Amino acid sequence: MTTLLTAAEQKKPNLWRRARHSFAVARHEPANLIGLVLAIFFAYLILAPVLSILVDSFIVQSGDEARTHQDEGSFTFYYIVRTLYSRISEILLWQPLYNTLAIAAGTMVFSMSIGVVLAWLVNRTNMAGRAWFATALIVPFMLPTWTFALAWTTIFKNRTVGGQPGWLESLGITTSNSVAYGYFPIVFILVLHYTPLVILIVGNALRRLDTQMEDSARVLGAPSRVIAFSIVLPLIRPALMSAALLIFADCIGEFAVPYILGLPVRYDTLATGLYRALDTRQNGVAAVIAAVIMIIGVITLLIDVRMMKEARRFVTVGGKGNMDRLRKLGRMRLPASGFAGAFVLIGVVLPLLTLFLSTIMILPGRFTLENFTFDYWIGSNLDTVALRNGILLTPEFWQAAWNTIVIVGSSSMISGVLGLLVGYAVLRCSFKGVGSFLRQITFLPYLVPGIAFAAAFLSLFAVARGPIPALYGTPLILIIALVAEKMPFASRSGIAAMTQLGKEPEEAARIAGANWFSRMTKIIIPIQAGPLATGILLPFISGIKGVSLFIILAIPSTDVLTTYSLRLLDYNYDQAANAVVLMIALIAWLGTVLIQKISGTGLAQGLEN
C-alpha cells in the first residue's frame, strides 16, 4: 500500500507539470482564444434561443394569467395540455401535423420517383441534349418555392378568395378548390422545387459509381433488372436516403407555399399554424408547435447524418474510361429528352412566363393587345388605393430592396468571416472539446426548420434580458437571426477550406515575426478567398429568397423584398407582388451562377460538403 501511494504521489507532480506545459503552449495559440470566444458566442446566439422557446412551453406568458389562473412567469402545463389534449387540439396541432406529414411524404415520394429517373438519364445515358439538361433541370431549385405558388394562383385562382380571378376563371373555366388550393397544388409545386435536389445528390452518386461491376454482371449474363436492383440500387442507397430525408425535413418547415395555397381553404400546416398562433399572440401555444417542428426536424436530419456516415463505407472508385461510359438509349433517346424537356417546361418556363405576363396585364386572362401594359413596373398615377406607381417607381420597393441588401448582405458577410474563423478554430484549437462543440453548435440551425428558429429568436429577443435590450422591430434582430441560421453553410465552407490548408505557411510567417492579424489578413484570407466568397454568397442567395425568418421577425419598417411581396399579395395587388417575386428570382439565379463561377464548383459539390 505504501509503495502504491508513493507511486501515485510521484505521478501528481508529473501530471501537474504536463498540465502547466499544455496550458503554456495553448496560451500562445490564438486559435484557442478564438475557439473559446466563438463557442460562447454561438451558445448564446444559437443554443439559447432554442432553449428559450422550449422553456416558454412551460411558462405562463403575458396576458394568459386569467386563462391559466397563475401569475406570469409561473411554471405550467397549460400550453402542453391545450395544444395536445384539449378540445381544440385537433385544430391547433393534430390536423396541421397530419397535413404537414402528408405533404412531406407526398413530396418525398414523387420527387424521388421523378428525380432518380432524370438523374439516371442525365448522368448514365446518351440522352439528346444531356449537357444542357444537366444545368436546366437544376434551375427550379434556384428559385424561391413561392415563385411557383404565385404562378399557380395566377392561373387557377377562383372566387373562393377576393381580388382578381385567375386566368382560367376569367376565361369562363371554373376551377375547384381542390385544384386551386390545398394538398394537390402544394405537393405539385414542392415536387417541382425538390426534384432537382434529387438529381444533384443521386446524380453525384451515379457519376462516382464504378461501372466495372455492372459490366462484370452483364458479362455473366445478369439481366438489366437484376443489375439495377442488386448492384446499382444498394450502392447508391445512402444517396437515395439522404435526398429523401432532406426533402422530408425541408417540407416540415415550409411556410410560403402552404401560406399562399393553404390558408384560403383553411388547409393549415405546422408552419402556418405557428404563424397564426404568433399573429394572435398565443405565444405559449406557438412555443409548443415550434418545439414539435424542431423535434421532427432534428429526428429526420439526425437519421440523414447517420445515412451519410454509412455512405463512406461504399467506396466505388473506378477507371475514368469506365466512369464515362454511357448507356445507349436507341429509339428512346428522343422520348427521354422529351421527358426532361417537359420538366423544364413545367418547372421553369411556364412559371416564369406566367408571372411575367401577369405583371403586364390589366385584367387577368385577357390576351388582347390593349390589355397589356408596363404600368405595374414603371407606370404612375395608377387607379389603385395604396399602390399609386409601378414598383420601380415606388419608394417602398426601393426601401425593401435597400433593407434586403443591408440586412442580408451584412449577415452574409458576417457569416462568411465567422465561418472561416470557425474552420480556423476547429482545425487549430488545442482543446478538442471546443472544436467538437463548434462543429455541432454551428450545424444545429440546420436541424431546426426556419419558421421554428424564427419563433425561437422572437422568444429570446422580444424583451430585454439583462444587458441585451429588446431587439424586435429592429434590423439587428434580422441580421443576427440570419447569421445564426446560415452558419451551417458558412461553417462547413470554412472547415472544408481550412482542412486543405496546412500549418506551414502560417508557421513560416510566425517565425518571420508576423503577428496573428497579419498572418490572417495576408496569408490565410488571400489563400482562402474562394471558399470565403462561397461562405458569403451562399447565405446571401439563401437569405434573398427566404421567407420563414422574415415573416416572423420583420415589421413594415424593416420589410425586405420577400415580406414586401407577401404584403402586396395580402392587399390583392397581384401584378406588383409577382413583379417583386421576379426580381427576387433573378437575383437568386444570378447569385447561384456567381457562386459557381467564383468557387469553381457546382451545386452538387456544395451539397456534398
KAJOMO-V989014 format. One record per backbone hydrogen bond with DSSP energy under -0.5 kcal/mol. NH is the residue of the N-H (numbers start at 1). CO is the residue of the C=O. Records with the same first field share a line. If there is no record, write none. Layout:
NH = CO, CO
This chain:
5 = 1
6 = 2
7 = 3
8 = 4
9 = 5
10 = 6
11 = 7
12 = 8
13 = 9
14 = 10
15 = 11
16 = 12
17 = 13
18 = 14
19 = 15
20 = 16
21 = 17
22 = 18
23 = 19
24 = 20
25 = 21
26 = 22
27 = 23
28 = 24, 25
29 = 26
30 = 28
32 = 29
33 = 29
34 = 30
35 = 31
36 = 32
37 = 33
38 = 34
39 = 35
40 = 36
41 = 37
42 = 38
43 = 39
44 = 40
45 = 41
46 = 42
47 = 42
48 = 43
50 = 46
51 = 47
52 = 48
53 = 49
54 = 50
55 = 51
56 = 52
57 = 53, 54
58 = 55
59 = 56
60 = 74
64 = 61
68 = 64
69 = 65
70 = 65
73 = 60
74 = 71
76 = 58
81 = 77
82 = 78
83 = 79
84 = 80
85 = 81
86 = 81
89 = 86
91 = 88
92 = 88
93 = 89
94 = 89
95 = 90
97 = 93
98 = 94
99 = 95
100 = 96
101 = 97
102 = 98
103 = 99
104 = 100
105 = 101
106 = 102
107 = 103
108 = 104
109 = 105
110 = 106
111 = 107
112 = 108
113 = 109
114 = 110
115 = 111
116 = 112
117 = 113
118 = 114
119 = 115
120 = 116
121 = 117
122 = 118
123 = 119
124 = 120
125 = 121
126 = 327
127 = 121
128 = 333
130 = 127
133 = 129
134 = 130
135 = 131, 132
136 = 132
137 = 133
138 = 135
139 = 135, 136
141 = 138
142 = 138, 139
143 = 139
147 = 144
148 = 144, 145
149 = 145
150 = 146
151 = 147
152 = 148
153 = 149
154 = 150
155 = 151
156 = 152
157 = 153
161 = 158
166 = 157
167 = 154
168 = 155
170 = 166
171 = 167
172 = 169
173 = 168
174 = 172
179 = 176
180 = 176
181 = 177
182 = 261
186 = 182
187 = 183
188 = 184
189 = 185
190 = 186
191 = 187
192 = 188
193 = 189
194 = 190
195 = 191
196 = 192
197 = 194
198 = 194
199 = 195
200 = 196
201 = 197
202 = 198
203 = 198, 199
204 = 200
205 = 201
206 = 202
207 = 203
208 = 204
209 = 206
211 = 209
213 = 210
215 = 211
216 = 212
217 = 213
218 = 214
219 = 215
220 = 216
221 = 218
222 = 217
227 = 223
228 = 224
229 = 225
230 = 226
231 = 227
232 = 227
233 = 228
235 = 231
236 = 232
237 = 233, 234
240 = 236
241 = 237
242 = 238
243 = 239
244 = 240
245 = 241
246 = 242
247 = 243
248 = 244
249 = 245
250 = 246
251 = 247
252 = 248
253 = 249, 250
254 = 251
259 = 255
260 = 256
261 = 257
262 = 258
263 = 258
265 = 262
266 = 263
267 = 262
268 = 266
270 = 96
273 = 269
274 = 270
275 = 271
276 = 272
277 = 273
278 = 274
279 = 275
280 = 276
281 = 278
282 = 277
283 = 281
286 = 282
287 = 283
288 = 284
289 = 285
290 = 286
291 = 287
292 = 288
293 = 289
294 = 290
295 = 291
296 = 292
297 = 293
298 = 294
299 = 295
300 = 296
301 = 297
302 = 298
303 = 299
304 = 300
305 = 301
306 = 302
307 = 303
308 = 304
309 = 305
310 = 306
311 = 307
312 = 308, 309
313 = 310
314 = 311
315 = 313
316 = 314
318 = 316
323 = 319
324 = 320
325 = 322
327 = 124
332 = 329
333 = 330
335 = 331
336 = 332
337 = 333
338 = 334
339 = 335
340 = 336
341 = 337
342 = 338
343 = 339
344 = 340
345 = 341
346 = 342
347 = 343
348 = 344
349 = 344
350 = 345
352 = 348
353 = 349
354 = 350
355 = 351
356 = 352
357 = 353
358 = 354
359 = 355, 356
360 = 356, 357
361 = 358
362 = 371
366 = 363
367 = 365
368 = 366
371 = 368
372 = 369
373 = 360
377 = 374
378 = 374
379 = 375
382 = 388
384 = 382
388 = 386
390 = 379
391 = 376
392 = 377
393 = 390
394 = 391
395 = 393
397 = 394
398 = 394
399 = 395
400 = 396
401 = 397
402 = 398
403 = 399
404 = 400
405 = 401
406 = 402
407 = 403
408 = 404
409 = 404, 405
410 = 406
411 = 407
412 = 408
413 = 409
414 = 410
415 = 411
416 = 412
417 = 413
418 = 414
419 = 415
420 = 416
421 = 417
422 = 418
423 = 419
424 = 420
425 = 421
426 = 422
427 = 423
428 = 424
429 = 425
432 = 430
434 = 431
435 = 431
436 = 432
437 = 433
438 = 434
439 = 435
440 = 436
441 = 437
442 = 438
443 = 439, 440
444 = 440
446 = 443
447 = 443, 444
448 = 444, 445
449 = 447
452 = 449
453 = 449
454 = 450
455 = 451
456 = 452
457 = 453
458 = 454
459 = 455
460 = 456
461 = 457
462 = 458
465 = 468
468 = 465
469 = 467
471 = 461
472 = 461
473 = 553
474 = 471
477 = 471, 474
478 = 474
479 = 475
480 = 476
481 = 477
482 = 478
483 = 479
484 = 480
485 = 481
486 = 482
487 = 483, 484
489 = 486
490 = 486
491 = 487
492 = 488
493 = 489
494 = 490
495 = 491
496 = 492
497 = 493
498 = 494
499 = 495
500 = 496, 497
501 = 498
502 = 500
507 = 503
508 = 504
509 = 505
510 = 506
511 = 507
512 = 508
513 = 510
514 = 509
519 = 515
520 = 516
521 = 517
522 = 518
523 = 519
524 = 519
525 = 520
527 = 523
528 = 524
529 = 526
532 = 528
533 = 529
534 = 530
535 = 531
536 = 532
537 = 533
538 = 534
540 = 536
541 = 537
542 = 538
543 = 539
544 = 540
545 = 541
546 = 543
551 = 547
552 = 548, 549
553 = 549
554 = 550
558 = 555
559 = 556
561 = 400
564 = 560
565 = 561
566 = 562
567 = 563
568 = 564
569 = 565
570 = 566
571 = 567
572 = 569
573 = 568
574 = 572
577 = 573
578 = 574
579 = 575
580 = 576
581 = 577
582 = 578
583 = 579
584 = 580
585 = 581
586 = 582
587 = 583
588 = 584
589 = 585
590 = 586
591 = 587
592 = 588
593 = 589
594 = 590
595 = 591
596 = 592
597 = 593
598 = 594
599 = 595
600 = 596
606 = 602
607 = 603
608 = 604
609 = 605
